[in-house]
């Protein structure tokens, strides 16, 4: 019986591929740790623990310098940073600092000088000059900050 060359080559390649894949599976099984069952799914490593973001270094009195020069307030009527919104309350001429994030959905609030209130442009929440909720949908007060000026910088301290 005469075999064609191509049929023999095809059989050889099929047998070779089968042996190679069996060899690969054997290598993969042996590369696993001996105390682990190769038929159980692998446990993924735990995600890395998030590190706290570096906080600005405070002073012994608890105040943190945030921004300057202080002329920003007179020029813009407010000072806005990611940490604080600083305004001057015209009723008593005191500096007021609050977290700029609305406690309802996190929108950035704005100061309304004429009504002496903080307003959320997204959903209409209103806060008094002291950061207390005047009108919902927000139901928590804004984080307040004590504000002072030193060396042409605004300094804040959580209240």
C-alpha positions in Angstrom: 0.0 0.0 0.0 1.4 3.4 -1.0 0.8 6.5 1.2 0.9 9.8 -0.3 3.5 12.1 1.1 1.0 14.8 2.0 -1.2 12.4 4.0 1.8 11.2 6.0 2.9 14.7 6.6 -0.6 15.7 7.8 -0.7 12.7 10.2 2.8 13.6 11.5 1.8 17.2 12.1 -1.5 16.2 13.9 0.4 13.7 16.2 3.1 16.3 16.8 0.6 19.0 17.7 -1.1 16.6 20.1 2.1 15.7 21.8 3.2 19.3 22.1 -0.1 20.4 23.6 0.0 17.6 26.1 3.6 18.5 27.0 2.5 22.2 27.5 -0.3 21.2 29.8 2.1 19.1 31.8 4.5 22.0 32.1 1.7 24.3 33.2 0.5 21.9 35.9 4.0 21.4 37.2 4.7 25.1 37.3 2.0 25.7 39.9 2.9 25.6 43.6 2.8 22.0 44.9 0.4 22.8 47.8 -2.2 24.2 45.5 -4.8 22.1 43.7 -4.4 22.9 40.0 -8.1 22.4 39.4 -9.2 25.1 41.7 -9.3 28.7 40.4 -6.4 30.9 41.3 -6.9 33.5 44.0 -6.1 36.9 42.8 -3.7 39.0 44.9 -5.5 41.6 47.0 -5.6 45.1 45.4 -3.0 47.5 46.6 -4.0 49.4 49.7 -4.6 53.0 48.8 -2.2 55.4 50.4 -3.7 58.6 51.9 -2.9 61.7 49.8 -0.3 63.9 51.3 -1.8 66.6 53.4 -0.4 70.1 53.5 1.8 70.5 56.5 0.0 72.4 59.2 1.4 74.6 61.9 1.3 73.9 65.6 -1.8 76.1 65.9 -3.6 73.9 63.4 -3.8 76.4 60.6 -2.9 75.4 57.1 -1.7 78.0 54.5 -3.9 77.6 51.4 -3.5 80.5 49.0 -2.3 84.0 48.5 -2.0 86.9 47.9 -5.0 88.2 49.9 -5.8 90.7 47.1 -7.6 87.8 45.3 -10.6 88.3 47.7 -10.9 92.0 46.9 -10.5 91.4 43.2 -12.8 88.4 42.8 -15.1 88.7 45.8 -14.2 85.1 46.7 -11.3 82.8 47.0 -11.9 79.2 45.7 -9.5 76.3 46.1 -10.3 72.6 46.1 -10.3 72.7 50.0 -12.1 75.9 50.8 -14.3 78.7 49.5 -13.4 82.0 51.3 -15.6 85.0 51.3 -16.1 88.2 53.3 -19.5 88.4 55.1 -20.5 92.0 54.6 -22.9 91.8 57.6 -20.1 91.6 60.1 -17.0 92.1 57.8 -15.6 88.7 58.9 -13.9 86.1 56.7 -15.9 83.0 56.2 -14.5 79.7 54.9 -16.5 76.6 54.0 -16.0 73.4 51.9 -16.8 74.3 48.3 -18.6 70.9 47.7 -22.4 70.9 48.2 -23.4 68.1 50.6 -26.2 67.0 48.3 -24.2 65.9 45.2 -20.8 67.5 45.5 -21.4 70.4 43.0 -19.2 73.4 43.6 -21.2 76.0 45.5 -21.0 79.8 45.0 -21.4 82.8 47.3 -24.3 85.2 46.7 -23.1 88.5 48.1 -26.5 90.2 47.9 -28.3 87.5 50.0 -25.2 86.5 52.0 -25.8 82.9 51.2 -24.0 80.0 49.6 -25.9 78.5 46.7 -25.6 75.2 44.8 -26.1 75.8 41.0 -27.0 72.2 40.3 -30.0 71.5 42.5 -30.7 74.8 44.3 -29.5 74.0 47.8 -28.9 77.1 49.9 -26.6 77.5 53.0 -26.3 80.4 55.3 -23.1 82.4 55.8 -22.3 80.0 58.7 -22.6 77.0 56.3 -25.9 75.7 57.8 -28.6 74.4 55.4 -31.3 76.9 54.7 -33.0 75.1 51.8 -32.7 71.5 50.5 -32.2 69.1 48.8 -29.0 69.2 50.9 -29.6 67.9 54.4 -26.1 68.3 55.9 -24.2 71.5 56.7 -21.1 72.6 54.9 -17.8 71.9 56.6 -16.7 75.2 58.1 -13.2 76.6 58.5 -11.7 79.3 60.6 -9.9 81.7 58.3 -7.2 84.2 59.0 -4.6 86.2 57.1 -0.9 86.2 57.8 2.0 87.3 55.6 -0.3 87.9 52.6 -1.7 84.3 52.7 -5.0 82.8 53.7 -4.8 80.2 56.4 -7.6 77.8 57.3 -8.4 75.5 60.2 -11.4 73.1 60.3 -14.0 74.1 62.8 
